[in-house]
């Protein structure tokens, strides 16, 4: 009996199959699964190259995997890391970054190696100093890939440590043993997947001040109807830092630029502005999509600049669309926090979003405003989710057709409305 014949049997008939066929079939299925994973990773890499936000509305590739495949944060991150390591990356501005592990990608496509083996290889490659010649890196990767064809992640990790000892015999420089003498440093970085970040070394006092400010903002949200805050600690601190920066940059006590409060400038051509296409230019970052420009335009600290066909400034717009204190109170009472279905983000972490965009002459009035957290604000701009105010005066959201072909509106029931 061949394994193909066995494949046609139902699971209740495997007891009839001889042991050799069982072993052969389980190996065949493992190869099929690995090849399917490799194909899915290639699809995810293509989505990433086109822009995850534009394709799905998610902020990162890991967020897409987490939401679409209903896996844990840890698994979503691991799977995203594999995609980014095995396929070319995308720089801010559209450039291409070569893959970290091209030989590993080829072996994965064959079905010869799987997830945990891939992880062990890319962890080693990520630690190789940039000063090591490319040919030596590829030779080292080939050693690990050949080993992975018949070894597990623990053996690969041991071989990886030996490889690092050969390629970087001096290892990392010793850590400064006196943190009190550390010189504060900060560096803005661009990641392989196109996201932006920063790396910092802080003195003891600055570290303590920042952590004491962020700790209360990073606490898990109180469970509502038995549903707990699903964010990881890192995600909570990320959200807290985002809100911290927003709060600090809107302070009147911060130093200004040319006599004005701190702001950033977004510029784009008049034609692109009207047609919702093309690119804008964001201070300190560079080219961004027209959609990202519209998201930033909702922020009170962004000043839009419209350019003519020759690049001449046509209009430098207002730096904010004023939402009055009374309107903010009314939104607090009506929405109670982020109005997106299932989100428990509280009012202080939300901003007022114009349902009919302000640049499309949407008015700043209650029935054209809705409170959204940063994540869902971006989702509304980057996807086909629709928001409207229902006849009873409450916001409701209609999902994309691929999520719900019926187009049934959804509401947030997480907040207690007064």
C-alpha positions, 0 to 999 in steps of 0.5 A: 500500500502506498502513502498516496493510498493511505492519504485517501483514508479517513483518520479512523482507518489508520489502524489498518495501515502498516507501521512503515507507511505511517512513518512515511506519511507523517514525514510527507505531511511535515514537508507539506506543512513546511512548504505551505508555511514558506508559501504563506510567508512569501505572501506575507512578505509581499503584503509587507512590501506593498505596505501592511497598513494599506493592504489590511489597516494593521500597523505592523506585520505582527499585528496582522498575523495576530488579528487574522490568524488568532494566535498569541502575541509571541507566535505572531512576533516569531512568525513576523520575524521569520518573514522579515528575515527570510525575504527582502525588507522595505526601507522608509522611502521605498528602498529594498533591504536584502534578506537576513537569511536567503539560504535559510529561505531556500531550505524552508521553501523545500520543506527541509526545515521548519519554524523553530529551526529557522528561528535558531538560525536567524537569531545567530545571524542577527548577532553577527557584527556588520563588520564581518564580510558578506561571504563569511556570513553566507558561509556560516549560514550554509553551515547552520542550514546544512545542520538544520536538515537533520538537527533540532534548534538546540543543536543549531543554537550550540553550533551558532554560538561556535560560529559567533566565536569564530566570526567575532572572537572579541565578543561584545565590549564590556558593559560600563560598570558605573552607570552613574557616569553614562552619557545620555544618548538617543538614536532614531532608527528605521527598522527592516519592516519600514517601522520607525523607532529609537534607542536610548541610553539614559542616566539614572535620574532620567530613567527614573523620571521617565519610568515614574511618568510612564508606569501609571499610564502603562497599567492594564485597563480594568476588566470590563464584563470579564474581558481583560486588557490583552496587551503585553507589557511592552505594548502597554508601555508603547501606548503609554509612551505614544500618549506621553509624547503627545501630551508633552508636545501639546504643552505650552511650557515646552520650548518653541520654534521661531516663537511658535509652539512645537509643530511638525510640517506636512507638505504635498502638492495641490493635485495630490491633495485633491485626488487623495493620491501620491506622497507627502513629505513629513518633517524629520521622516521623509516621504509618506503616503497621502493616507498617512498625511490625512491621519496626521492632519487630524492632529492639532500639532500638524500644520498642512502645507499645500504646494503648487505645480512648481513647488511654490507654497499655495497655503499654510493651513491652520495648525488645528481644527478646534474641538472645544472643551464643551465638545470634548466633554460631550464626546466623553459622555457619549463615547466613554473612550475609543468608540471602535468595537471591542476597544477599551482605551480610555478617553485621555488616550483618544483623539477626536476624529472627523468622520467626514474628513476636515479637508473634505469640509467636514464640520467640527461638530458632535455628529461628525466627531468620534473618539478613537485611540491611535491604533483604531484612528489609523485603521479607519484611515487605512482600511475600508471600515466605515463609521457613522452616527446612527439615528440614536446619536451613537457611533457605529462601525461597518466592517469591510466586506471580507470580514462581514459580507452582511455589512452589519454595523457594530458598536462598542459596548466596553464603555459605561456611558453616563 
